[in-house]
Amino acid sequence: MPPVADPDNLYSETRADQFNPVVKDDLERVYVPNLRSNDVSVIDPTTLKVVDRFKVGRAPQHIVPSWDLRTLWVANNAERGNDGSLTPVDPRTGKPGKAVPVDDPYNMYFSPDGQSAIVVAEAKHRLDFRDPKTLKLQYSIEVPKCGGINHGDFSIDGRYAIFTCEFEGSIAKIDLVNKSVTGYLKLVLPKTRFKDTVTSPNPLETEICTASKGMPQDIRISPNGKLFYVADMESDGVHLIDGETFKEVGFVATGVAAHGLYPSRDAKSLYVANRGSHNIHGKRKGPGSVTVIDFSSNKVVANWTVPGGGSPDMGNVSNDGKWLWLSGRFDDMVYRFDTASGKVDSIKVGQEPHGLTVWPQPGRYSLGHTGNMR
């Protein structure tokens, strides 16, 4: 694994404009996978216009930058089908190549040493380690008690990863050295959560949490590598996990259906996308929002709502850190949040946009998802 430049900030090499030279000729674009229309919308971030749209495989979930930053992979997991595939996109031209058949690619990550692409085969309860170029299977790690395995992040030294188990209300720790499951941790549900019927998330407008288990989604590591933050759609907030001891040490309430997690370019803040509905298929114009957590104190410092309602889901931060781009999952929109003011611009895209990526992004290499850069 490339050495950690700053042990107090593992995101130190992803600050604004710290581009790897290999991306110098790449187009500035936002790539949006539309789950229900089976295509990708391409947005010019300067004009906020959709400048291209192309068909991909069935049920595209995420746009995943490769470890070497040379390919953007569209993960078409073909929900409840056997025709999953990965479509390569050339970031220099923005054009797709020929899809590669791959079993159940809900999401994809890369081992910190760049030796493996890790296909998250959600329906199979399995992590498939594949050649990062050819996608030929190297080996698999079965994670049988992790129903709905979907999102992950890696320790500061690359020895282990933690993945979320959406349908179990738990997380799984994976030993990457010994290629095995270390254990599972059940997440603690809060006593109350936000109502998803109000026009804006308000900590005073809570209801008794009747859910029997959580629904963890995205997970991101703290700049110093000590904590993992786990967004939980049922708990309406973020669980704090000590990675080494694998214990829950805190919880931060954010908003209705906490879903996506993105560090700011200066690594001082964590942006939490609150999707606005506890349902997997929510209604339009829900009480979606973005909550800003201060990494140093783990306190909420801001909350930005979508005017008229919306469903912020997944995305990433612009190179300069001025914008947070998120798909509007239930509203067929993409939102661009001003990270200084919280002001929102909206762009119409395809049906049910999901894990969009902003490209290019600063960083030496990508650990996958929508651009977990290091």
Order of alpha helices (4+ residues) and beta strands (2+ residues): beta-beta-beta-beta-beta-beta-beta-beta-beta-beta-beta-beta-beta-beta-beta-beta-beta-beta-beta-beta-beta-beta-beta-beta-beta-beta-beta-beta-beta-beta-beta
